[in-house]
Amino acid sequence: MAAITSANVLILNSWEGISKGNKTTRNYRRCRVTLSNQGGTSGDIPASVFNLTDIYEVDSYGINNAGTWTSMPVIVDQTTDVNGVVRNTGFLTTNLTTGAPASTTGVLEVLVTGRTI
């Protein structure tokens, strides 16, 4: 499955935070991401779909699959993209053959923290 595009991302809220002393700026995006067999080791969810250059952290509010909300832990993976991609941790949906996180279908709600240039 190909990487997700910004057409599958609805940004619900967006704000900026500045650290003490104005040294770093962090951008926050609360989003709903429509996944179609994505979010595992294939079907990357890159920083660019959140209008970010880099992803620092991500928090999941859960995933809605066919009207049922469940938890879905996610992480920022920088092994394939130094700017970070959001991935399912595999805690709930793991490919039992390989042990790798499985791709998922549904609407994922997340808070993504990162930066823009």
Order of alpha helices (4+ residues) and beta strands (2+ residues): beta-beta-beta-beta-beta-beta-beta-beta
